[in-house]
Amino acid sequence: MRPQRVERTVDKMVIEGGHRLEGEVSVSGAKNAALPLLAASLLTGEELRLENVPELGDVRTMVHLLRRMGARAESPQPHTFSLQAQELTATEAPYELVKTMRASVLVLGPLVGRFGRARVSLPGGCSIGSRPITLPPVGLAKMGAEIELRHGYVEARCKRLKGAWIFLETPSVTGIENLMMAASLAEGETVLENAAREPEVCDLADLLVSMGARIEGAGSERIRIEGVKELKGGSHRIIPDRIEAGTLMVAAGITRGDVLIREAKAEHMQVMMEKLVEAGMDIRLEAKGIRASMEDRPRPVNVKTLPYPGFPTDMQAQIMALVSLARGRSIISETVFENRFMHVNELNRMGAQIQVEGNTALVVGTSELSGAPVMATDLRASASLVLAGLAAKGSTCISRIYHLDRGYEAMERKLASLGAVIQRVRE
Ligand code: EPU
C-alpha cells in the first residue's frame, strides 16, 4: 500500500500581546486518552463509538494508522468516531507514521492480544528526551510472545498471550496502556506493578471494562487483569483534557484575566492547581467548570515534575512562562524527560531570564516580556510561547505552529473568543 501523507501545515501564529482574557471557554477531550482509546478499537470486531474525541493532528494520525491496517473509522459528526476492526489487512505500524507520532506504538499491545502478531516500528529519538520504548516488548515477552527487533521494527508473535506478573521499571503511561490492552485478551491473570496512575490510564481501563474486560486497580500502583476470550464493542465519552485546561488557566493568569474553563475536572488537576494558587492565581470550582483569575503579578514557585499525581511534565513549559513574569526567583526541575527545556531559549529571546543547569531551570522573574519572532519546537513548548506572547508587549510571531496543532484543538479560536488578539497566518 502506498503511504499516504499526514498533512502538516506551515502556519504561523501572530499574537498581539497585552489583552486581558475574559469569558468562558470549553475544554476539549483529552489527547492522551483519545490515542489509546482509539487503539483499543483493535481489540474487538464489534463497533466502538467514541465521543468527545478532540480534533487534533495526533488523532488524525492515529485514525490514519487504523485505516491503513484495514479498520473502519468514520466520524459521523464532529468529535465522534465510530470504529470497527473486523478483519485487518495488515498488523503493522510503519516507520513513516511512528516517526511522526510516537503514540502509534499503542497499537502493539492490542494487535498482539487479539491477532497474535504485530510489526511496529520503533520511533527513534525525540525532541524532549530519548524516550525508549522498552516496556511493551519486554512485558509482551513475559506474557509469552516471541519478540524480535529487526530492521528498526519490533516483531511480536504468539498463539495467545498468557497472564504474567510484570514489574514496570518506569511507570510509563503508554507502556502500561499497551500492556493493559494486551492482558485484557490474555489467558489468565496479569498483574502490573508500579503502574502509571494518570487519569488517561483510568479512562482506558473504564472503556475496556465496558467492553467486557476484567480490570481492577487502575489508578493505583498495581493493576490486576483477568484475561477474557473476547471483548465487545461499546460507547464511551473521553475525559476532558487536563493539560489543555491547565494551559487555559495559565492563559487567564498571565493576562491578569478571569476565565471559566467549562468541563475542566478539578480532581485530575490537584497538584497543578495548588501550584497555580501558590503563584497567586485565584481558582474557584463552579458548577460548570473551573474559574481561574489573577489580579497581580505572579509569585515565584518551585516546581518539580513527576508522574501523576505529581506536577505534570506536560505543564512545565506553561508554568515556566507564567513565573518568568513573577516577582522573584522560581526553580523548575524536570525529572520525567531529560531534554524538555527547548522553550527556554525562545522565552529568553522574549526577555525572560532563565538559566538551565542540568535538569533544573532557575527563572528570575522579570516585569515585562517583549514580543519577538520565535520558533515552536514541540507541543508544550509551543503552548508556553503562545502564553508568553499573550502577555508580552508588542507582537509575537510563532513559527512551526504545527506542533501546537498536534495537541490543542482550535487554540487560537478559543483564545480569540476570550479577547486575545491572535491570528493564524500561512507562511
Ligand atoms: N521510559 C522508559 N522506558 C520505557 C518507556 C518510558 O525509560 O519503555 C521513560 C521515558 O524515557 C520517560 C519516562 O519513562 O523518561 C516517562 O515516559 P512515559 O513512557 O510515561 O511517556 P509516554 O507514555 O511516552 C505519555 C504522554 C506524554 C507525557 C508522558 C508523561 C501520551 C500519548 N503521551 O508519554 O505526553 O509527557 O506520558 O506524562 O500519553 C504530550 O502530550 O505533550 C506528551 C509528551
Boltz pocket constraint, residues with backbone or C-beta under 6 A from the ligand:
constraints:
  - pocket:
      binder: B
      contacts: [[A, 31], [A, 32], [A, 33], [A, 35], [A, 102], [A, 103], [A, 129], [A, 130], [A, 131], [A, 132], [A, 133], [A, 134], [A, 135], [A, 136], [A, 170], [A, 171], [A, 172], [A, 173], [A, 174], [A, 175], [A, 196], [A, 200], [A, 312], [A, 313], [A, 314], [A, 335], [A, 336], [A, 337], [A, 338], [A, 379], [A, 380], [A, 407]]
      max_distance: 6.0
